Amino acid sequence: MARNSSHPVRMCIVCRERIEQSALIRLQCREGNLEPYIGMGRSFYLCFECVEHKKTSGQLARHCKSNTPVMLMNRLKEIVVNDG
């Protein structure tokens, strides 16, 4: 199936829906800490609908290779409020 859109499409790590990149939050983990993407290194995307999803904390812990999902969720909420 061919796409008619010229906009980049990426996948949310929680709901796995394919959404235009501009409508997603781009994040990365540095030394186990969740951070907004700085333009270097691996990153992943999260849609705004999944910020409060029950699976989000587990997915963030998996991607950050961390065992502190509560801290990651708190940091995610800070990022969304400050950068969103």
C-alpha positions in Angstrom: 0.0 0.0 0.0 1.5 3.3 -1.1 1.4 6.4 1.1 0.3 9.6 -0.4 1.8 11.8 2.4 5.2 13.3 2.1 5.4 13.6 5.9 7.6 11.1 7.8 5.6 8.5 9.7 6.8 6.9 13.0 5.4 4.4 15.4 4.5 5.0 19.1 6.2 2.5 21.4 3.1 1.9 23.4 0.1 1.7 21.1 2.2 0.9 18.0 0.1 3.1 15.8 1.8 4.8 12.9 1.4 8.6 13.2 3.0 11.6 11.5 6.3 12.4 13.2 5.3 15.9 13.9 2.4 14.7 16.2 4.7 12.5 18.4 7.0 13.2 21.3 10.6 12.2 20.5 12.5 10.9 23.5 15.7 9.2 24.3 17.4 7.6 27.3 20.8 8.7 28.5 22.4 6.7 31.3 19.0 5.4 32.3 17.3 8.8 32.4 14.5 9.8 30.2 15.3 13.0 28.2 13.9 14.9 25.2 15.8 14.0 22.0 18.9 16.1 21.6 19.7 15.2 18.0 22.3 12.5 18.7 21.9 8.8 19.6 19.0 6.4 19.6 15.5 7.7 20.1 11.9 6.5 20.2 8.4 8.1 19.9 5.4 8.4 22.1 2.0 9.7 21.1 0.2 12.2 23.3 -2.7 9.8 23.9 -0.3 7.2 25.4 1.3 9.5 28.0 -1.3 8.4 30.6 -1.6 4.8 29.3 -1.1 2.0 31.8 1.5 0.3 29.6 3.6 3.4 29.2 5.7 3.0 32.4 6.7 -0.6 31.4 7.6 0.4 27.9 9.7 3.3 29.1 11.5 1.1 31.6 12.2 -1.4 28.8 13.6 1.2 26.4 15.7 2.8 29.1 16.8 -0.5 30.6 15.7 0.8 34.0 13.9 -0.7 36.9 12.4 2.6 38.1 9.2 3.1 36.0 7.7 5.6 38.5 10.7 8.0 38.1 10.5 7.6 34.3 6.8 8.4 34.3 7.4 11.5 36.5 10.1 12.6 34.1 7.9 12.0 31.1 5.2 14.3 32.7 7.8 17.0 33.2 9.0 16.8 29.6 5.4 16.9 28.3 4.6 20.0 30.4 7.8 21.9 29.7 8.3 20.9 26.0 4.8 20.1 24.8 
